[in-house]
Structure formats: C-alpha cells, structure tokens
Amino acid sequence: MKRLIIAAVSALVFALSASLAGAALVPNVYDPGHTGCPVSTFSNGVLHLAKNCPTTDNAAAQATITGFTGAMFESASFTLASTGQCNGGSPRFNVYTNVQQPFFLGCNNVIPVVDPATGAATYTFTAATIAAGGGQVPVPTGTISDVEIVLDAQGAADLTHITFNGIVQVPTPQVGPPTSKNACKNGGWKTFTNPKFKNQGQCVSYVASHGRKQHQK
C-alpha cells in the first residue's frame, strides 16, 4: 500500500514538473477587427502592452502564460513602471479554471508596493494581499486551464518581474532558422521554433528555398 502511495505521489510530481517545465510568456493581441490598435511586445525584460484606441473598442494587448494547466493558483505578480500605468484594473491577470472563466486579478484589486527611488509599483496577488485590498475579487480556485495578462483599457503599461506561482515568466528563446540541410537531420528539425517544422523534409525544403533566395539577392 505504501509503495502504491509513493508511486502515485511520484507520478503526480513528475506530471506537474513536466507541465511547469513548459511555462513561458507568449505576447499576443486580441484584435478580431484587425485594427492594429493593440500592441504586445517583449524586449530587454519588459512586456510592453498598449491599446491605442478607445477602451470601448473590442481589442486588447495581452500575453499568455503557458505551462500551468492542471495546477492550482498560489500567487501572481508584476511590476509597473509607475502606479499611473494602472488604469481601472488594467493590466490584470485573467485566470481560467474549472470553477470560473475567468477570475480577474486587476492592478486596482491589491495595494502596490512602490519603490521610492524609481516609482516602480509591484502588484502581488495572493489570498492575503487580495484580502488586504478589500476583498474586491475572489481568490482563484479550482484547476487552471489558461492564464493571461490583459490590458484592455486605452493606454499603455510596461511590466517587469512577472511571476506566476512563484515562477518568473519570460518568453521561450526562439531557435532558428536552420542554415544548412544537415541541421535538419537526425531529429534536428524538431529543435527549431523559428519557424517550426512538421518533419525533416519540410525543414530541408525551407533551407533549400531560402538558400536560393539569398543567392538571388
């Protein structure tokens, strides 16, 4: 019986570790009208989100946080360049679980810690800080399916030191493109993310076609 329990716990830890190993920040936009209004970029440790159109427009600058499917919420945080970048609860974390779709954790729902030297404001979301902020929103419960950072109010925000469940969130480094056919062989095609390939042949074809383009310049 004891061995079965140990095996079950080990399997759970392995599954959770495998899930969190893929944790990464993925900047993107919600822009069904193709307006070009929202902007989401990551550079030099800063996630820049901007909505250059009225708040009422159906668009948002955002970033998906991957790798937490099946986990439980523990904490989340980000630092803004100043408290002035918190605009009506935006930016915020949207935490989707099997209990609620989604739980909102907005910058106006907790009391920020402001660096007196720089003015940078850190917003931390835990059961304790949400309660200290007046309990304006519920603490996320249930198993997580998706997590996003969203800015859907007109304006811009520069976020640094983004964490979720204690793990710092940054984009996964892009690998590629391949520069030789040999790089595609022996499973090498699987390692490229910029661009991604479905098989070795697709990778080899990419190198061949892009090699011709370089020679034609």
N, C-alpha and C positions, 0 to 999 in steps of 0.2 A: 504493500500500500504506500509505504514511504517512498519507494522508488518511483511509483506512478506519479505521486505528487511532485517530486523533484523534476521528473521528466516533463510534466505539464508546465511547471513554472519556467523551466529552461526554454521550452518551446515558445512560451509567451514572451519571454525576454528577447529571444532571438528574433521573433516576428516584429516586435516593437523596435528593436535596434535596426533591423533591416528597413523598416518604414522610415525611421528618423534619419537613416543614412542618406536618404534622398531629399532631405529637407533643403529647400532653396527658394530664393526670392525671384519671381518672374514678373518684371514690369510689363504692363499692357494697358490697353484702354478699352472702355465700353463706349462705342460710338456707332450705334446702329444706323444713324442718318449719314454717316461718312462726312461729317462736318469738318473734321480736322481740329476740332476745338480742344479736346483733352490731350495732354502730353504726359508721358511717363517714361523717365529715363533714369539710369543708374550710372554714376561716374564718380570715381575717387571717394567711394564710401558714402555717397549721398544719393538718396532716392528723391528725385525731383518730380513732384506731381503738380500739374497746373490744369485749371479749367478756364479757358479763355473765352467764355461765353456766359450768358445769364444762368444762374442757379437752376432756373426752371427748365432749361434745355435738358433733354434726355441724353445725357452723356456724363462720363466720369473718367478721371485718371485713377489708375489703380495698380496694384501689384498682387499677384497670387503667391501665397506661401504654401509650398508643397511639402509632402512628407509626413503629415500628421494625421492621415486617415486612420480612424480607429482609436486614436489617442483621446485622453480626457484633457480638458482645459486646466491649466495651472496658473499661467501668468503670461503677460504680453507687455511690451513697452516700446516706445520710440522717443527720440529727442527731436524737437523742432528748433529751428534757428531762433525763434522768439515766440512768446505767447500770442503775439499778433497773428501768427500763422494758423492759430486755432480759430476756426470760423463756424460757429453753430454746430459743433460736434463733428466737424470735418477738418482734418482726416480722422479716420476711425478704423478699427478692426471690425470686420464682419466675420463672425464665427458661426459656421453652419454645422448643426449637429442633428441627431435623430430626434431631438426634443424640440428644437426651434430652428426656423430657417429665415433669417439668421438671428443670432444675438448681436446687438450693436454695442460696441465699446468705443464711444466717442471721446475726443480730447476734452470736451466740456463735462465729462462724467467723473473725472478724478481731479485731484488737486496736484498741479505740476510742481516739481522741484526745479527752481530756477537758479542757474549758475550766476552769481552776482558779477563775475568778471566778464562773461560773454553774453549774458542774457538768454542763453540757450535753455529751453524748458524741456524737462524729461517727464513723460506721462507713463505711469506704471499702472497696469491693470491686474489686480488680484482681488480676492474676496475682501481683504482688509481695506485696500485703497478705494474700492468701489463703495464699500460701506461708509468710509470716511468722507467720500464725496457726496454723501446724502442718499446713497442707495437709489440713484435715479434710474439705473438699469439693472436687470438681473445678472448674476454671475452665470456664464455659460455652463450648462450641464449636458450630460449625455456624451456619446461618442462622436468625434469630429469627422465630418466628411470633407469640408472645404474651409479655407481661411483666406481672407483678402484684406488688404489695406486699401481704403477707398477715399478719394476726395471728389465729392460731387457738388460742392458749393463753389461759386465763382471765386477765383483767386488762385494762390499757389502756396506750396509748402515744401520745405526741404527737410527730409527725415534722415537721421543718422542713428546709429546704435539700436537698430531694430532687433528685437528679440521676441521669440515665441516659445513658451515653456522652457525658458532659460537658455535657448539656443540662438546664437547670433544669426541673423538672416542676411545673406548676400547672394547675388546671382551665381549660378554654377559657371565657371570659366568655360568659354567656348573653345572647342578643339577643331582645328581645320582652317581652311580646306586642305585636302590632300594635294601634294605637289608631284607625286610620282605614282605609277601603277603598282609598284612594289609595296607602297604604303597601304594599299587596299587589300593585299593578300594576307593569308594566314589569319583571317579574322580581323585584320586591321581596319576594315571598313566599318566595323561596329563601334570603334572608338571615336568616330567623328560626329560632332554635333553641329558643325557649321560648314556645309549643310549635313543633314542626316541622310543615311542611305538604307535602302531596304535589303540590299545584297551586295556581294562583291562586284558583280557585273555593272551595277549602277554606279558604283564608285569608280571603277576603271573607265567607264564611259565619260564620267564627269572630268577626269584628268585628261582624257584624250581630247574632248571638245574644248576645254579651257586652255589646253596647251596650244591648240590650233589658233585660238583667238589671240593668245599672247604673241604668236609668231606673225600674225596678220597685222599687228599694230605697227 
